Structures are given as C-alpha cells and as structure tokens.
Amino acid sequence: MAAVRALETDDVPDSHDLLARTQVTEKQDNTFLRRPALLGLLAIIAIIVGASQPSSPFALKTPGAWFFGLPGPGASTGGLLVGMVTVYGGMLLLVKVWYDLVRQLARRPGVRVRSLAIVGAIWILPLLIAPPLFSRDVYSYAAQGEMVSHHISPYQYGPNVLGASPYNASVDPFWGNAPAPYGPLFLGLDGGLVNLVGHRVLATVVGLRLMAVAGVGLVAWFIPRLARAYGRDPARAFLLAVLNPVTLLHLLGGAHNDALMIGLLVAGVTLAKEGRPLLGIVLCSLATAVKVPAAVGVVYIGWEWIGSHVSWRQRVRPVITAAIASIAVMAGLSGVTGLGWGWLLALGTPGTVRSVMAPVTDIGELAGALVHLAGLGISGTTVLTVVRVLGLAGAAGIGLLVLWNSERLGGLKAMAITLLAFVWLAPVVQPWYVAWGLILLAPVAAGRLRSLLIALTVGVTLFETQGGAPLLDGLHHSSTAALLLAVIVLSIIPGTPVAHWAHRAWTRSRWRSPVLSKPAQSTLGPPPGTMVGTSIDG
C-alpha cells in the first residue's frame, strides 16, 4: 500500500503541464527539431548499415532472409566488428537524441504534434527497408500464415509441419515445433496476407512489417487524443510513446505483432475515455484477439464504465457486461477464421524458453542449482516451474492491487503498471514486451514514473538487444587489436563532435524559446488563485 501511495503523487500535473494550460504562445518556434530529426536519422541509418553487415548477428543472414545484407563467400569477422560499432553507436546516438528531446519538450510546452510527427516520419522511413532487426519472430509469423492458408491449425502444430517449405527455412529451430500463442485476428490476417502475396516469403515479411506500421500508426493517432483527455501535453506523450527507441527498433524494426495489439488497445482505451465505452471494448477485444495481454483494457473499461466514486459492488455488473461483449467479439473472430479457441491452450508456448532476461527465470535457475547442491532430491526443472508460477501469481496480485486502487492511481497508470508487472514477472521477457506498459504510461507519466519510463527505455534499448550470444562468439575469434579499437570507438561516441554539436545547438535553442503572453483564463484550467486539485490521472 505504501508503494501505491507513493505512486499517487505522480498524478499531480507538473508545472509545465499547468503552464501549458494557463499560458498561450504568440508563435511556436519548432526549428529546434531540425537537428534532432537529422541526428536521429543518422542514428537509424547507422543501425541499419550495421545490422546489414554480412557477419552481423542483429539480422538473419540465411539465404532468402532479406533483399540485402546476406553474407557472401568472403564474409569475415571484420564485418562483425563494423556491425557492432555502427549498431551500438547508432543506438547510443538515438537514445541521446530522444532523451534530449524529452528534456527540450519539458522546457517548451505547446510544441505541435504535427511537428513531431514529421520527425517520426523521417526516422521511420529507413526502417521500412531495413531487414527484420534483433529478432526472427517475423519469420515464424510468416510460416504460421502459410499454415493458416493451407488450413493447418497453428494451435496444434509448429512451422516444421510445412516440411521443406521456403517459409520454414528462416524460422528459429527452437520454435519449429511450437504452436502459436496468437489470437485469431492476427493469424486470420496473417493467412490472408500470404494468399494475397501469392505465397512469396519476402512479400509476406514486408506485409507483416506494414502491419506493424499500421499498429504504430494507431498509437500515433490516438496517444495525443488520450493525453488531451487526461489534460496532459499531447506532444510529450507522442514523443515518449511513438518516438521511443523501443517502439522504433523493436516494434517496427522487428515487425512484431505487439505493435498491432498495442495500437488497437490504445485506440480502445482512448475511445472509452472519450465516452464511447462499447466501441472501446470492441477495439480492446480485437487487440486481445492479437495477443491476450490486451484483455486488461476490457477489464478497466468495465471497471470505470459507470464513473468514479462508486463501490466495487456497483462495478461488478459493468465488468461482467464488458467481459461478455469481449467474449462475443472473440467468438465471432474464432468462428469466421475457423481457428477456434485453441490459442488459449497455446498461451504457455513462450514459457518453454529459458530467457536470461527474465528475473523470475534467473531466480528459478539459481534456486534449482542451490536445491541440487543441497541434495534435496528435487529436480531443477520442478523448482523453476514453481518459481515461475509464483512469479505469475505475484504479477496477478499486483494487478489486483492496482485495480483496487485505480481510482486513486488513475486507470491508465494502473493498466500500464499491470502490464509491466506481467512482463517482468513472466517466465520470458522480450525487449518489445516492455513497450506495452511504456506506451500506455506515456500520456500520464510524470515525476518518478516518467523517470522510470526513460530508464526502462534506455536499459531495454542498450542492454536487452537480441543477438548478443552470436556477437560474443564472433568477438572471441576477433583480433585483440580490432576488438580494442571497437571498444574505444564506442566509448567515445557520446563525446564525439556530432554529439557536442547537437548539445550546443539544443543549448542555443533554449534561449530562443517563444515569448509567452500574459497569463490568460484557460478553458482547461481553473481561474488564477484557485486551488488546483488532483483528479484521476491528473
């Protein structure tokens, strides 16, 4: 409960949000965005170039995996080092540009979302031609779509059932026999896409990338509206959610179906907040039919349906109504696609992985080793399973706690905390999973929660990039001199002339901030001299 009370203080709008409500600008100067736009573009191009090196482990290099960047006869570890420097150097620069933009907007209320959308377009366009980055999941999606197109249930079989099909060539062998844990909406779209492109593998992968772009597009459209509904700065929410490096490099770069899930979820929550709860439930149900974590949106729309300051007994009926409506939507999708409800039985598929990025799995592995050393006669697998169950139970407990206190915390914040709890206490943690909570948190993040959002973004971007194991193996065979040179280059990137030039440019732009007129009565805030109270989510 103390933790809940500590989080409540973040609901108070910060001084910049209040300033944006009570003061108007004569003219907004957005020229300060030009240099970050170009530097971010440079960073993303560097990442793409690095990942496209023939020996780079950050994109798949098997024949037919992409249109360019595949290894030739003379590929060596030289390309590996170049790839490492450019990828990690690009990520360092992108994180720095994004973080400094966050700081700039904190000093510049009133920046137009349209201006940031232009920056986003500049950063995103190169990613449309990049190979799938930091993950091979999109090739599994493509193979599952091929299965659906041939009326093979991906809930009963893994991609290996396709045999020697070109779709199966790029699938990670670990997932070859694993059933799909995705809902009928995604797999139905996936199978339709395969038919549409004539069963061509690369065309399917491109289509899945565009599906991820559509999901991020929904986030870009609805996140500013959601921020306005909560009385927050829409441009800052757009920056924290859409231009977030995790969104760009993982949801878009990796072409993950999580982008479509979170896009539909944000759309549903926004429409419910704007007074259309039934439509919000439908959209959140569609999101759940992509990946099941989006069901949290249905729960919260039902919980807040009849308003605030009501007892939990009064909330039960709307929650049940929302659940029935959601089940009806998903039942319709299951019937139309012919896929049925087998996806619910396959939800444990990701748990077959022993992910070193998952704290619960690490604790379970350590506990299993200690039990073995103590000679208690309990297998390590059993201990790991118990610890994982306890982790999920803990996440469920956190979810119930924040739901019970959601009126004080704010529904959007409570949803974000719930999703982050299930990510970090789940058996497997993937970098793009973290985006679920970060994007929902963006419109209302202030104080400690905004610092948490930034810290998670930086940590996930720089330290949870898949491909580390092949990279370390390749570096083991590199010359010491070349490896030392690569480390030196990476260590000085934050202090390079480019970074210094950007810092000077942003410092100068601070003194060119727009002149504010005299305080005026705002339609969004109270009259001067009135006490400002805290409402839900600020």
N, C-alpha and C positions, 0 to 999 in steps of 0.2 A: 504494500500500500504506500510505503514511503516513496518507492520509485514512481508510482502513479502520480502522487502529489508533486514530485519534482518535475515530472513532465508537463503538469498543468501550467506551470509558469511560462512555458513556451507558447501558450495560446495568446498571450498578450501581444498585439501588433507592435513591432519595433518602431522606433522613432521615424524611420524612413517611410514606412507604410503610412503612418499618420500624416507625415509631411506631404506625401503624395495625395492624400485625401483633402487636405485643407489648404494647399497652395497650388497654384496653376503656373505653368511656364509660359512666357511670352513666345519663345521659339525653342524647340528642342534641336540641339545640335548633335547629330549622330555620326559625324565624321570620325569620331574616335573609334568606331567599329571597323574602319578600313584595315588598319594594321593587324588587329586580331584575326580578321577574316583571311588575310593573306598568310599570316603565320600558321593559322590552323590548317589552311590548305596545304602549305608546305609540309606540315607535320604528317598529315594523312597521306600525301604522296610518298613521303619517306617510308611510312609504314607499308604501303602497298608495294613499293620497289623492293624493300627488304624481304617481305613475305614472298615475293615473286622470284627471289634468287633460287637457282636450281637446287641448292642444298639447304634452303631454309626449312625448318620444321613447322613454321607457322601457317602453312597452307599445304594441302595434299599434293604430292608430286607423282602420283601414279598416272600412267597413260590415260588420256581422256578426262582427267580431273578438271581441267580448265583450258581456256583458249591460249594461255601463255604461261611462262614461268616453269615449265616442266624441265627436268634435268636432261641434259644432252650427254653424249659419250664422254666428254671431258670434264664433267662436274667434279668439283673437289671441295674441301673444307674451306677454301678461300671464300667461296660464295656464302658459306655458313657464317663466317665472321662478319662479312659485309652485311648480310641479312640481320644478324644480331644487333650490330651497331645502328643500322638505319631504323629497324623496328623499335628497339628500346629508346633510341634517340628521338624518334618521332613521337612515341608515347609520352616521353618526358616533356617535350615541347607542347604537345596537345594539352596535357594536364596543366601545364603552367599557363598557357593561353586561356584555357577555360577558367581556371581559378582566379586569374587576374581580372577576367571579365566579370566574374561573380562579385569581386571586390569593387570594380568600377560601377556596376549597377547599384550596389548598396549606397554609393555616393551620388547616383544620378537617377532619382525617381522620375518616372514619366517616359522612359525610353519606349519607343513604339515596338510592338511585337513584330510588325511587318519588317522592320529593320533587322531584327534578329533572325527572322525567317529567311531573309536574303543571305545572311551569314551561314545559316544552316544549309541552304541550298548549295552554297559554294563548297562547304565541307562534305556534303553527302554525295554530290555528283561523281567524284572519283571512286567512291565506294561501290557505285553501280557496276563498274567494270573490274573491280578487284576480285581475285579468287576468294572463295569462302575462307574467312580468317579464323584461326585459333580453334577450330572445331570441324569435325567431319559429320556432324549431325544432319546437315542438309542432304547428304548422300543417302542417309538412312530414310529421310523423309521421301526422297525421290523413289527409292526402292519400294517403300510402303505404298506410294501412289501407284506404282506399276502393279503391285499385288492387287490393290483395290480394282484397278482397271480390268484385271482378269478374274474378278470375283473370288479372290483368295483372301480369307479373313486375316488381317494383320494382328488380330487379337488372339489368334490361335497359333500362328507361325511367324518365324522371323524371316528376314530377307533371303536367307540361304535356300529357302524353298524355291527361289527363282532359278537355282542352278547356275549355269554359266552365263546368265543374262548380263549385258553391259551395265545394267542398273546395279548389279550386285558387286561389280568389280571394285568400287570405291568405298563400299561400306566397311566400317571398322569391324574386323573379325570378332571383336568382343560382343558386338550387337547382332551378329549374324543369325543367331537362333532366338533372339529376344523378341517377344511380342511388343506391339506398340502401345504405349500408355496414353495415347492422344484421343481426343473425343471425336465423335462422328462428323462434326462440322469440318474440322481440319482435314481429316482423311477423305471425306467426300470431295472437298475442294481439290485435294491432292490428286485423287484418282481422276477427276475431271480435267485437271491440268495436263496430266500425262496423255490422256486421249486427245486433248486439244492440240498438243505439240507433236502428235504423231509418234509417241514413244521414243523421243530423242532425249538422251540423258542430259546433255548440257542445256538444252532448251528448257527442260524441266527444272534444273537447278536455277537458271535465270528467272523462271517464273516464280519459284519459291522465294528468291531474293526480292522480287517485285511485291510478293505477298507481304514480306516483312516491311517493305517500304510503305505499303498501304496501312499496316498496323501503326508504324511510327507517324504516318500522316494523320491518323485518327488522334493520336496523342497530341500532335502539334496543333490540331484544330480545337480540341476540347480542353486541354490543360489551361490555356488562358481564360476560357469561359469559367472553368472550375475555380480558378484563382479569384476572378471577379466576384463569383458567387459567395466566396468567403471573405471578400473585402481586402484581398491581397494584390500585390503588384503582378499583373499577368506576364510582363516581360521577364521578371525574375524567375517566375515559375517555368516559363518556356526555356530559359537558359539552364535551369537546374535539371529539367526533365529531358528535353529534346536534344540540346547540345551537349548533354552529359557524355563523356567519353565511353562509359559503359554502354549507353544506348547506341552510340555510333559504331564502336568497334565490335561489339558482341551481337546486339540485336540486329543491326544492319549488316555489319561486316561478316558475321557468322550466319546470317539469313535464318535466324531461329524463329520458330512458330510462336515463341513467347511474345514477339512483337505484336502479332495479331491478337493474342489473348489480352495483353495489357491495353492495347488500343480500344478494343471493344469494352473492356472493363471500365476504363476512364470515361468513355462515351456514356455508358450506362449510369455510372455514378453522377456524372455531370447533369444528365437529363433528369435524374431523380431529384437532385438538388435544386434544379430549376422548376420543379413542380410537376414532373411527368414520371411518377414512380413506376407505373405499369410498363411504359416504354423502356425505362431504365432496367427493370427486371428482365425484360426480353433480351436486351443487349448483354447484360451480365450473364444470362443463360447461354447466349451464343458464345461468349468468352469461355464459359465453363465447358462448352462442347468443343473447345480447342484444347484447353488444359484445365484440370479440375480446381487448382487454387483460386480461380476467379469466382468460385462459389461464395467466397467471402463477401463479394459485392451484393449478392442476393440477400444474404443474412442481414447486412447492415441497412439495406434499403427497407426491408421488412421491419427491422428494429426501430427505425426512425420515421416510419410511414405516417403515424398519427401525430408526430411532433415531439416536442421536448416536454420535460416536467410531467411525465406520466409514469405510472408504476410498471413494473416488469410484467404484471399480470395483464395489463392492457396491451402490452407489446406482443404477447404470445400469439394472438389471433392473426395480426398482420404478418408476423414471421411465417406462420403456417401457410397463410394465403400466398405469400411470396414463394415459398418452397413448392407449393402445388403448381403455381404458374410456371415456375422454372422447370419442374419435372415434366410438365406438359410440353414445353418447348423442346426439351432434350429428347423426349419420347418421339415427338414428331420428326426430329432430325434423325434419330436412330432408325425410324421406320422408312423415311424417304431414302436414306442412303443404303438401307439394307444391312447395316453393320451391327445393329442390335446394341446390347449393353455390355458386350464383352470387354470394353475398355475399362470398366470399373474393376474387373478382375486382374487387369494388367497394370494397375497403378503401382504395384511394387517392383516393376521392372527396373527402374533406376537404382533401387536399393541393392541390386546384385553387384554393383560396383563398389570397390573399396577405395573411396576417394580420400586422398591425403589432405584435401582442402576442407573436409568436413570435421569440425571439432568432435562431434559425437563419435564418429568412426575412429578418430585418433585415440580418444579416451577408451573406446571399446577394445582396440588393438592392444593398448598398454595394459588395460585390466586383464585381458586374456593372457598376456605374457606373464604378468605377476601371478595369476592363478596357476599357470603351468609351473612356474618356478616354485610355488608353494606346495606343489604336488597334491592338489585338492581333487584331482581326477575329473575336472570339468573341462570340456574342450573349449578352445579359444573361440570357435565359431558360436558356441552357445552363449558365451559371455558377450560377444559382440552383438548378437541378436538381442539379448536382454538390454544392453546399454542403448541400442538403437530404439527399442520400444520405449524405454524411459525418456529418451530424447523427444520422441514424438508426443508422449504424454505431457512432458514439460511444455512443449510448444502449444498443445491444446489447452493446458492450464493458463498459459499466458494469454492465449486468445480469449478464453472465457473471462479472465480478469479485466482485460481492456474493454471487452464488450460490456461488462457490468458497469465499468466506469466511463463508458464512451461519451456520456453527456457532459462530463467534466473535461475529458481529454479532447473531445471532438471526434466525430465519426470517421473522418478521412484519416486523421492521425492514427486512430485505433486500428483501422484497416491496414495501414502501412506497417505498424508495429507487429500486427498479427502475421502478415506475410513474411516480414524479416525474421520473426521468431521461427516460423516453419522452415525457412531457408537454412538458418544457421544451426538448427537442432535436428535437421533431417539427416538421413544416412548419407546423402550425397549433396555436395554443394558445388554448383557450377557458377562461373562468373556471371552469366546472363540471368540467373535466378535472382540475383541481388537487385536487378533492375525493377522487379515487381514492386518492391517496397519503396525504392528510391523515387520512382516516377509518381507514385501516389502521395509520397511525402512532400514532393516539390512545391505544391501550391501553398502549403501551410507551414513549411519548415522555417523556424525562427530560433534564434538563440542556440541552445545546446543541440537541438535536433538538426539545425542547419549545419552546424559543425560536424555532427555525426554523418550527415549526408555527404559532405565534402570528404571526410576522412574515408568513408567506405568507397566512394568513387575513386579516390587516389589509390587506395590499397588494392582494390579489385583490378584496376587498370594496370598497375605496375607489377603486382606480385601474384596475381592469380590468372596468368595467361597460359593457356594450354600449349604444349609443345616444349615444355621445359626439360622433360626427360630425354627426348632425342637431341635437344640442344646440348645438354651436359655430356651426352655420349659423344657427340661430334666434337665438342671442345676438348674432350680428353685426348683426341687424336690430332689436335692442332699444335702448332709450334708454340713454345712459351713466349717467344718474342711477339708473334702475331696476336696472341691472346692478351698479353700485357698492353699492347698498343690499343686493342679494342676497349679494354677496361679504362685506359687513360682517356680515350675519346669520350666514352660515356660519362665519365666522372666530371668532365669539364663542360658538357653541353649546357647545364644551367647557367654557366657564366660566359657563354660564347658571345661574340659581338651581336649576333641576331637577337639573343635574349636581352642583352644590355640595351640594344636599340629599341626593343619593344618596351622595356621598362621606362626608358627616358620618354618615349612617345606617350605612354599612358600617364606618366607624371605630369608632362606638359598639358595633356588634355584635361587634367583635373582642374587646372586654373582657367580653362575655357568653358567651365560648366555654365549652363544657361542661367540668366538672371531671373530671379523669381519675383513675381509681383507681390503686392501686399497680400497678406492673408485674406482669403475670401470665404464667405459661407459656402461650405461644401454640401452637396446633396448626399454624400456618403458618410459624413462625419457629424458630430454634434456641434452646436454653436460654441464659439470661443468662451472659455471659462467654465464649461460644463465638465463634470467628472466623466472620464471615459471608462466604461465598464467592460468586462470581458465576456464575450459571447462564445458560443461553441466554435472552436477552431479560429477564434479571433474575429 
